[in-house]
Amino acid sequence: MKQYSRQFHWYRWLRILFLAIAGIIILINSDKSLDAILYLISAYLIGLALIALHDGWLLAKTHSDNTGPYATAVISIIMALLIFPIAHVLFPLLPILLGIILLINGVNQFFNARVNRKYINVTPWLDYLYSILLIVLGITLVFNPFDMLRLFFRLLGVGLIGLAIMEFINTRLYK
């Protein structure tokens, strides 16, 4: 049990480090942070692979037939190598894809609010407002008139730093 707890903390500390560094990089220089973030993601995947290899080695010492950690390690290494070509192809499509996803989600939220109105005798104005905001945000991202992607990257950076802080607090609480 102690070994499992130690492995869990290794994964948690790797995640905290990744979130904090990615958030700071995005917040400081969101325009030129793509390559740095890709290197960071690649390093995270390699770290994940090393931890998984260690898990596999420990399981092999106990004569276990579990090969899951080795598969995780191989997949992580392959993803770390493929992340650069794939990301540079998909990055220009990110605002459009994100906009379409938000647009579809907003329309879905709107119709769900209307359907739920049949069962609940209350007009869901907040659900309507939320869905309209999602639709407007989706349309804005699809057409990208104000270069909204920079704002989202900065908000993403702040969010990642917040997640790192919350992970750190949880690590201290659940020792």
C-alpha positions in Angstrom: 0.0 0.0 0.0 2.9 2.3 0.8 4.3 1.8 -2.7 0.9 2.7 -4.3 0.8 5.8 -2.2 4.3 6.8 -3.2 3.5 6.3 -6.9 0.3 8.3 -6.6 2.3 11.2 -5.1 4.9 11.0 -7.9 2.1 11.4 -10.5 0.6 14.2 -8.5 3.9 16.1 -8.2 4.5 15.7 -11.9 1.1 17.1 -12.6 1.6 20.0 -10.2 4.9 20.9 -11.8 3.4 20.6 -15.3 0.4 22.8 -14.5 2.4 25.5 -12.8 5.1 25.8 -15.4 2.6 25.7 -18.3 0.4 28.3 -16.6 3.3 30.7 -16.0 4.6 30.3 -19.6 1.2 31.0 -21.1 0.5 33.9 -18.8 3.9 35.6 -19.4 4.0 35.2 -23.1 1.0 33.7 -24.7 1.9 34.6 -28.2 5.2 32.7 -28.4 4.5 30.0 -25.9 3.4 27.2 -28.3 6.9 25.6 -28.7 7.7 25.9 -25.0 4.3 24.3 -24.1 4.9 21.5 -26.6 8.3 20.8 -25.1 6.7 20.9 -21.7 4.0 18.5 -22.7 6.6 16.2 -24.3 8.7 16.3 -21.1 5.5 15.6 -19.1 4.8 12.5 -21.2 8.4 11.3 -20.9 8.1 11.8 -17.1 4.9 9.8 -17.2 6.6 7.1 -19.2 9.5 6.9 -16.7 7.1 6.6 -13.7 5.2 3.9 -15.6 8.4 2.0 -16.4 9.3 2.1 -12.8 5.8 0.8 -11.9 6.3 -2.0 -14.5 9.7 -2.9 -13.1 8.3 -3.1 -9.5 5.4 -5.3 -10.8 7.9 -7.5 -12.6 9.9 -8.0 -9.4 6.8 -9.4 -7.8 6.2 -11.7 -10.7 3.0 -10.0 -11.8 1.6 -10.5 -15.3 0.3 -6.9 -15.4 1.8 -5.2 -18.5 -0.3 -2.1 -18.2 2.5 0.2 -17.1 4.7 -0.9 -20.0 1.9 -0.1 -22.4 1.4 3.3 -20.8 5.1 4.0 -21.1 5.3 3.0 -24.8 2.2 5.1 -25.6 3.5 8.1 -23.7 6.8 8.0 -25.5 5.1 7.7 -28.9 2.8 10.6 -28.1 5.8 12.7 -26.9 7.5 12.1 -30.3 4.3 12.8 -32.4 3.2 15.9 -30.5 5.3 18.3 -32.5 4.1 17.5 -36.0 0.5 17.0 -35.0 0.3 20.2 -32.9 1.7 22.4 -35.6 -0.9 21.1 -38.0 -3.8 21.4 -35.7 -3.0 24.7 -33.9 -4.2 27.0 -36.7 -7.6 25.1 -36.5 -7.9 25.5 -32.8 -10.1 28.7 -32.7 -12.4 27.3 -35.3 -12.7 23.9 -33.7 -13.2 25.4 -30.2 -15.8 27.8 -31.6 -17.7 25.0 -33.3 -17.7 22.9 -30.1 -18.9 25.9 -28.1 -21.6 26.7 -30.7 -22.9 23.1 -30.7 -22.8 23.0 -26.9 -24.7 26.3 -26.6 -27.4 25.2 -29.0 -27.6 21.9 -27.1 -27.9 23.7 -23.7 -30.6 25.9 -25.1 -32.8 23.0 -26.3 -32.1 21.1 -23.1 -33.4 24.0 -21.1 -36.6 24.2 -23.3 -37.2 20.4 -23.0 -36.6 20.5 -19.2 -39.2 23.3 -19.0 -41.9 20.8 -19.7 -41.0 18.9 -16.5 -40.3 21.8 -14.3 -42.7 24.7 -14.0 -40.0 27.3 -13.8 -38.6 29.3 -16.7 -34.8 28.5 -16.9 -33.6 32.1 -17.6 -30.1 31.4 -16.4 -29.9 28.3 -18.7 -31.0 30.4 -21.6 -28.5 33.1 -20.8 -25.7 30.6 -20.4 -26.6 29.0 -23.7 -26.8 32.3 -25.5 -23.4 33.3 -24.1 -21.9 30.0 -25.4 -23.4 30.6 -28.8 -22.0 34.1 -29.0 -18.6 32.9 -27.8 -18.6 30.1 -30.3 -19.5 32.4 -33.2 -16.8 34.9 -32.0 -14.2 32.1 -32.0 -15.2 30.8 -35.4 -14.9 34.2 -37.0 -12.2 35.4 -34.6 -12.8 39.2 -35.1 -11.0 40.4 -32.0 -8.2 37.8 -31.8 -10.0 36.1 -28.9 -7.5 33.3 -28.7 -4.9 35.5 -26.9 -7.5 36.2 -24.2 -8.3 32.6 -23.9 -4.7 31.6 -23.6 -4.1 34.1 -20.8 -7.2 32.8 -19.0 -6.0 29.3 -19.6 -2.6 30.3 -18.0 -4.4 31.6 -14.9 -6.5 28.5 -14.8 -3.5 26.2 -15.0 -1.8 28.1 -12.2 -5.0 27.8 -10.1 -5.1 24.1 -10.8 -1.5 23.7 -9.7 -2.2 25.5 -6.5 -5.3 23.4 -5.8 -3.3 20.2 -6.5 -0.6 21.4 -4.1 -3.1 22.1 -1.4 -4.7 18.7 -1.9 -1.3 17.1 -1.8 -0.8 18.7 1.7 -4.2 17.7 2.9 -4.1 14.1 1.8 -0.6 13.0 2.8 
